[in-house]
């Protein structure tokens, strides 16, 4: 069968990542159905964050055509390669959401075998915050803690637990489990945002994040002056434009700030606006894409993955210019280099970690101040004098941009 998705970049650790594998379980597939049915590790599946033999982290060979259930479809339903996979999605979702949520929770869904129970758990996360343990069937297979004190206590254990392999963290943002495809062209392995990097990779690039974004006594006043000036300029320009679009204008403004601070390189607001559509697509499709069967990936996601890869290539050149000499001797294997690892992580910060969370919280604050909707908890609210910072913290507490702090005790 032809490849459904050709990788443009060769994955580190393999000599033939750009070719299409042609075998899965051989002709006697029924005798080996169990091994075929498990969640695939290729081409965008989660990766173990611990040292294992090379063949354990390389994609497994498959003969599944455009759809992982090809053999089952053609044998039982005689309906061709992909149609039953596509038709099976709505009834599976209905079963998982309304009929047998506890029974169907662990049925694999999408190319990465995401548990079906994740869908109702994710949809309900924002409505029943703060969540507790056992809020859904998903909490049987992963741990997602909530609340500042609990997260602080668990965070203190993460380095030791990850290094030992007792805990595993993947491509997640709180309760959001992202599809790895949007990191597949970045030169990093595992295909994950910086939170899912391996411990040896994290320890190598973290000092550069601290240098880029750390606030110290020596730079605090300078940063405050820069941010105040930037905010005044932003509001003046939006007033002249006659509108402030929430969230698009806020996303562009925060991206502009982060880019300028990270690379000591000024970009205009209009330049930042050009990045917003890509960031929004990655945010929206990063979660939804998990439920897609493999044949939809080239149709809906591959072009976005290529755009992200091109953006990370741009970042890599900027990283080389600013920190190249200090990155040369660092080890971020199995990623292609620590320059690629850092560039990909900085993109994560700009489009998502700070680049999305900060505009979301500002948007919540604007909603409280100006919205007349019945969903506004404090219509006609006015910030008390001298309480601007407290108001912002309360927006974070009341409308958290990220829900939960997860880890797995068994890699999915």
Buried (B, 14 or more C-beta within 10 A) or exposed (E): EEBBBEBEBBBBBBEEBEEBBEEBBEEEBEEEEEEBBEBBBBBBBBBBBBEEEEEEBBBBEBBBBBBBBBBBBBEEEEEEBBEBBBEBBEEBBEBBBEEEBEEBBBBBBBBBBBBBBBBBBBEBBEEEBEBEEEBBBBBEBBBBBBEEEEEEEBEEEBEEBBBEBEBBBBBBBBBBBBBBBBBBBBBBBBBBBBBBBBBBBBBBBBEBBEEBBEEEEEEEEEBEEBEEEBEEEBEEEBEEEEEBEBBBBBBBBBBBBBBBBBBEEEBEBEEBBEBBEBBBBBBEBBBEBBBBBBBBBBEEBBEBBBBBBEBBBEBBEBBBEBBEEEBEEBEBBBBBBBBBBBBBBBBBBBBBBBBBBBBBBBBBBBBBBEBEEEEBEEEEBEBEEEEEEEBBEBBBEBBBBBBBBBBBEEBB
